[in-house]
Amino acid sequence: MTTTHYTSNGVKLWELPEVRRANGSGFDGYLYIIEFSTGTMKVGRTNNPRGRIRTHWEHARKFGADITRLWLSVPHTGYRDNETSLLRELGTPSAGTEYFTSKNFDDVVALAESSLHFHVLTEKERQELEEESKRRGEARIEALRRWGGIPDDAVRIVLDPDINEWVANMVFGRYRKLPEFAPDRDLFESGEVLEALSTATGLDIAELAEWSFMDVIEFMGQQQLRIGVANLTVLAYESGRDDLVKPGFYRGVIAGADS
């Protein structure tokens, strides 16, 4: 786990953490400060530094600019509040949301490091959060089971009602025709869908704006697989098949291969 803030001249993407969208815990994130060659500075937050900084770098290059310096915090809880606090301290943006043309990079970095609190999760704290998240997930699965998510006489993976059948077909490779699809603008403009997706993925809305349709499909597919496996786990316990859940399922086979 990184324990110090990161600073670099230019962009060194290979040095930045890359957090897969569907694998991020959502418990913590990063605050970043970017200095562009135009003199403009950007403050933001992200769960996936490599992907987010790459996006800023690519956009800057389209306008003949580059990233000259980058500061990235340690991964910490409260990173959303830290971004809000830092932006409040910096005052009104001078070049659009979160962009400033009259601020000094070193001064802003010094302000962030001296005035903000960066709580890095201990392994124990992370484990407790993961266990709590697991308990909440199991409660949701139990609710699905009670309301017909797992039928008493069959084993099946239940798709969320909002997931169309062709999504599952595309994910499992049995359907080759691309769907006719367009986002429901009314739903998205209400903010409810984006807020729900932000909560589910641990990403902020600015990052979700960079998603492609296939990014959404990837996330939805993985989520549905996880729900399906959780359903089957509940069924295994209820059926007295603890052997399917406990570690060591392949132990005998592996031992036999070694002998």
C-alpha positions in Angstrom: 0.0 0.0 0.0 1.3 3.4 -0.9 2.1 5.4 2.2 3.4 8.7 0.7 2.0 11.2 -1.8 3.3 11.0 -5.4 4.8 13.8 -7.4 6.2 13.7 -10.9 7.3 16.0 -13.7 5.4 15.2 -16.9 3.2 12.1 -17.2 4.6 8.7 -16.2 1.4 6.6 -16.5 3.2 3.4 -15.8 4.0 4.6 -12.3 0.4 5.4 -11.5 -2.0 2.9 -9.8 -4.5 1.3 -12.1 -7.7 0.2 -10.4 -10.1 -1.9 -12.5 -13.6 -0.4 -12.5 -15.4 -3.6 -11.4 -12.7 -4.5 -8.9 -12.3 -1.3 -7.0 -13.6 -1.5 -3.4 -15.0 2.1 -3.4 -13.7 2.5 0.2 -11.0 4.9 -0.7 -9.7 7.0 -3.5 -7.1 9.7 -4.6 -6.9 13.4 -4.8 -4.9 14.8 -7.7 -3.4 18.2 -8.8 -2.3 18.7 -12.4 -0.3 21.5 -13.9 -0.7 21.9 -17.6 1.9 23.5 -19.9 -0.6 26.3 -20.6 -0.3 27.4 -16.9 -3.8 26.1 -16.1 -4.1 23.9 -13.0 -6.7 21.1 -12.3 -7.8 19.7 -9.0 -9.8 16.5 -9.0 -10.4 13.1 -7.4 -10.5 9.6 -8.8 -10.6 5.9 -8.0 -8.4 5.0 -10.9 -5.4 7.4 -11.2 -3.9 5.9 -14.4 -7.1 6.0 -16.3 -8.1 9.5 -15.2 -4.7 11.1 -15.7 -4.5 9.4 -19.1 -7.8 11.0 -20.1 -6.5 14.5 -19.0 -3.2 13.9 -20.9 -5.0 12.9 -24.1 -7.4 15.8 -24.0 -4.5 18.3 -23.4 -2.6 16.9 -26.3 -5.5 17.6 -28.6 -5.0 21.3 -27.9 -1.3 21.2 -28.2 -0.7 21.2 -24.5 0.8 18.8 -22.1 1.0 17.9 -18.4 4.1 19.4 -16.8 3.6 18.3 -13.2 1.4 15.9 -11.3 0.7 15.4 -7.6 -1.3 12.4 -6.4 -2.3 11.7 -2.9 -2.1 8.4 -1.1 -5.3 6.4 -1.4 -7.5 7.5 1.5 -11.0 7.6 2.8 -12.7 11.0 2.8 -11.1 11.9 -0.6 -14.4 13.3 -1.8 -14.6 15.7 1.2 -10.9 16.6 0.7 -11.6 17.6 -2.9 -14.5 19.8 -1.7 -12.4 21.4 1.0 -9.4 22.1 -1.3 -11.6 23.6 -4.0 -13.3 25.8 -1.3 -9.9 27.0 -0.2 -8.9 27.8 -3.8 -12.0 30.0 -4.4 -13.8 30.5 -7.7 -12.3 28.5 -10.6 -11.0 30.8 -13.4 -11.2 28.4 -16.3 -14.2 26.2 -15.8 -15.1 23.7 -13.0 -12.0 22.7 -11.0 -9.6 24.5 -13.4 -7.5 27.5 -12.3 -5.2 29.8 -14.2 -3.9 32.0 -11.4 -2.8 29.4 -8.9 0.8 28.2 -8.3 1.2 24.4 -8.4 3.6 24.2 -5.5 1.4 26.4 -3.3 -1.7 24.3 -3.9 0.3 21.1 -3.2 1.6 22.6 0.0 -2.0 23.7 1.0 -3.3 20.2 0.3 -0.6 18.4 2.3 -0.8 20.8 5.3 -4.6 21.4 5.6 -6.2 18.1 4.6 -6.4 14.8 6.5 -5.4 11.7 4.6 -6.7 8.6 6.4 -5.1 5.5 4.9 -7.0 2.3 5.8 -5.2 -0.3 7.8 -5.6 -3.9 6.7 -7.8 -4.4 9.7 -10.1 -1.5 8.8 -10.2 -2.6 5.1 -11.1 -6.1 6.2 -13.9 -4.8 8.5 -15.3 -2.7 5.6 -15.1 -5.7 3.2 -16.9 -7.9 5.8 -19.6 -5.3 6.3 -20.0 -4.9 2.5 -20.2 -8.7 2.3 -22.9 -8.8 5.0 -24.9 -6.2 3.2 -24.5 -8.2 -0.1 -25.7 -11.3 1.7 -28.7 -9.5 3.0 -29.6 -8.4 -0.5 -29.2 -11.9 -1.7 -31.4 -13.2 1.1 -34.0 -10.6 0.1 -33.8 -11.9 -3.5 -34.2 -15.4 -2.3 -37.3 -14.6 -0.2 -38.9 -12.7 -3.1 -38.3 -15.4 -5.7 -34.7 -14.6 -6.7 -33.8 -18.2 -6.0 -36.6 -20.6 -6.7 -37.0 -23.6 -4.3 -36.9 -26.2 -7.1 -34.3 -24.9 -9.5 -30.8 -23.5 -9.8 -30.5 -20.4 -12.0 -28.8 -17.1 -12.2 -31.3 -14.3 -11.9 -30.6 -11.2 -13.8 -31.6 -7.8 -12.5 -34.9 -6.7 -14.0 -33.2 -3.7 -15.5 -30.8 -5.9 -17.5 -32.1 -6.8 -20.9 -31.8 -10.3 -22.2 -29.5 -9.3 -25.0 -27.0 -8.0 -22.5 -26.6 -11.5 -21.0 -26.4 -12.9 -24.5 -23.7 -10.4 -25.5 -21.7 -11.1 -22.3 -21.7 -14.9 -22.8 -21.0 -14.6 -26.6 -24.2 -16.2 -28.0 -25.5 -13.1 -29.7 -23.6 -11.3 -32.4 -26.1 -8.5 -33.5 -25.3 -5.2 -31.9 -28.3 -3.7 -30.1 -30.1 -0.5 -30.9 -29.4 1.4 -27.7 -29.4 5.0 -26.5 -29.4 6.3 -23.0 -32.7 7.4 -21.6 -31.9 11.2 -21.4 -34.7 11.9 -19.0 -33.5 9.4 -16.5 -29.9 10.5 -16.8 -30.7 14.2 -16.5 -32.6 13.5 -13.3 -29.3 12.5 -11.8 -30.7 9.4 -10.1 -29.2 6.9 -12.5 -25.8 8.6 -12.4 -25.8 8.8 -8.7 -26.7 5.1 -8.4 -24.0 4.1 -10.9 -21.5 6.3 -9.1 -22.3 4.5 -5.8 -22.2 1.1 -7.3 -18.8 1.6 -9.1 -17.1 3.9 -6.6 -16.4 6.4 -9.5 -17.4 10.0 -9.6 -19.7 11.3 -12.3 -16.9 13.0 -14.2 -15.2 9.6 -14.6 -18.5 7.9 -15.6 -18.7 10.5 -18.4 -15.7 8.8 -19.9 -17.3 5.4 -20.0 -18.0 3.7 -23.3 -21.1 1.5 -23.8 -18.8 -1.5 -23.5 -17.5 -0.3 -20.2 -21.1 -0.3 -18.9 -21.6 -3.8 -20.4 -18.4 -5.1 -18.6 -19.5 -3.7 -15.3 -23.1 -5.0 -15.6 -21.9 -8.4 -16.7 -19.5 -8.8 -13.8 -22.0 -7.6 -11.3 -24.6 -10.1 -12.5 -22.1 -12.9 -12.3 -21.3 -11.9 -8.7 -25.0 -11.9 -7.9 -25.4 -15.3 -9.5 -22.5 -16.8 -7.6 -23.8 -15.3 -4.4 -27.2 -16.8 -5.1 -25.6 -20.2 -5.6 -23.5 -19.8 -2.4 -26.7 -19.2 -0.4 -28.3 -22.3 -2.1 -25.2 -24.4 -1.3 -25.4 -23.5 2.4 -29.2 -24.1 2.5 -28.7 -27.5 0.8 -26.0 -28.6 3.3 -23.3 -28.5 0.6 -20.7 -26.7 2.6 -18.0 -28.5 0.6 -18.8 -26.3 -2.3 -18.0 -23.2 -0.3 -15.2 -24.1 2.0 -11.5 -23.9 0.8 -9.8 -27.1 -0.3 -12.1 -28.4 -3.0 -9.2 -29.4 -5.2 -6.8 -30.4 -2.4 -7.2 -34.1 -2.9 -6.7 -33.8 -6.7 -3.6 -31.7 -6.3 -2.2 -34.1 -3.6 -2.8 -37.0 -5.9 -1.0 -35.2 -8.8 2.0 -34.6 -6.6 2.3 -38.1 -5.4 
